[in-house]
Amino acid sequence: MKKTILLVDDEPDVREVLRLPLSDLGYRIREAETGKQALEIFKAMQPCIVLTDIKMPGMDGIELLQKIKQENPETEVIMITGHGDTELAIRSLKNNATDFIIKPINVDALELAVRRAQGVYGKS
Amino acid sequence: MATLGEMATGIAHELNQPLSVIKTASSFSIKKAEKKEPLEADLLFSILTKIDSNVDRATKIINHMRQFAHKSDMGLEKLQVNDVLRRAFEIFSQQLKLRGIEVIWHIEKDLPKIRGDQSRLEQVFINLLLNARDAIEERWGSSEMSSDAAKQITLRTRLQDDTIVCEVCDTGKGVPQELVDKIFEPFFTTKEVGKGTGLGLSISYGIVKDCGGMIQVVPNMDEGACFKITFPVPSKSNEKNNSPRG
C-alpha cells in the first residue's frame, strides 16, 4: 500500500505544486488548509509523514507539530519556513520536528527531506 | 509611520509566497526533463498556469512598491478614497490574516473623488492599519481581555454632507480620553520601547492636513479606537481653477 503524506498549507497554490513531486515519489497525498483540519485528518489516517507550513492563521505549524507529536511521537514532521525565519526553524527542531525546508521550495530539497524522513521511519 | 524594517518584512513575506509556488513548479518540471520523463499535457498546462498566475501576483506587489516609493513631492490629484484604502489593505492582508484579525468592510460605493496624494494617503492608511493591529495585539497580550471579544478591524467610508468620511476602527486596547490630543504629537508613543517611533500619527496628521482633510480619534462603538479622517469634496468651480498638475 502507498504511504501517506499529509500536506498542510493555507495557500491552495502552494499545496497544488507540492502535491505533484510528492505523488511522483509514490506517496498518497492528503491535504489540509488549517492546523485544525490537519489534526482531524491526522487522527483519522495516521500518515507516516506530515509536511506543514509554520505560518498559518489560527493554529500555526508549531502548535500542530506539538499536537501531532503528542498523538504519535513516531510521526515524521517536516516544517516549511519562510526565508530568514531561522528562529522558527530552531523552535521546530526543539519540538522534535524531523527537518525543515525553506520557501521558496526547491523540489530537490523537498525530496531529500522526505527521503530522509522516510529513512528514519523505515528503520523504526 | 510603518518603519522600513516593518515594510520590508511584510513585503518579503508577501513576495515569498508566489516565489515559492514558482520555484517548486519550475524545479519539478526541470527534474522531469532531466530524467527525460514525460509530463502529460494537462499536468504541464496546470504547472505553467500556476507559474504564470504567480508571476502576476509578484508583479502586482512590486508595482505597488514602486508607486509607493515613486513620489517625493506632494502632488494633489483626483482620487477615489475607497481604492486607496483597498490598496493599503492589500499589502498587509497576509499579516492580518496570520494574526487572526478579521477585517470588515463598510464601503459606500461611487463616492465623489477627493483631491490628495495617492501614495502618501496610502501610507496614512497603512499606518492606521498597523496601529490597529498593534492595539489588538497588545490587548490580547494583556490579561484583562474578555473571552467573547473579537479581533476586528472595521473600515468604513461614507459621504456625509459635503465631506467624505473614512474610519479605521479596531477592537484593540483603545485610546484613553486624556491622550486623544497628545497622540498626534511628534514622538509621542504608548507602544513598548523600540516598537514605535512616535512619528506615525504625527506624519499622518500632516499628510491629511496637506490634502485639506482632518484626522481625529474617537472611541469605537464596541471597544477600542476609531481613527476618523474627513476630506472635503472639491466643488465644481474649484476644480476648474485648480485643474490637475501636468
Interface residues (C-beta under 8 A of the other chain):
Chain A: E11 D13 V14 E16 V17 L18 L20 P21 D24 K55 M56 P57 G58 G82 H83 G84 K103 P104 I105 N106 V107 D108 L110
Chain B: A12 H13 N16 Q17 P18 L19 S20 V21 I22 K23 T24 A25 S27 F28 I30 K31 K32 L43 S46 I47 K50 S53 N54 K97 L98 R99 G100
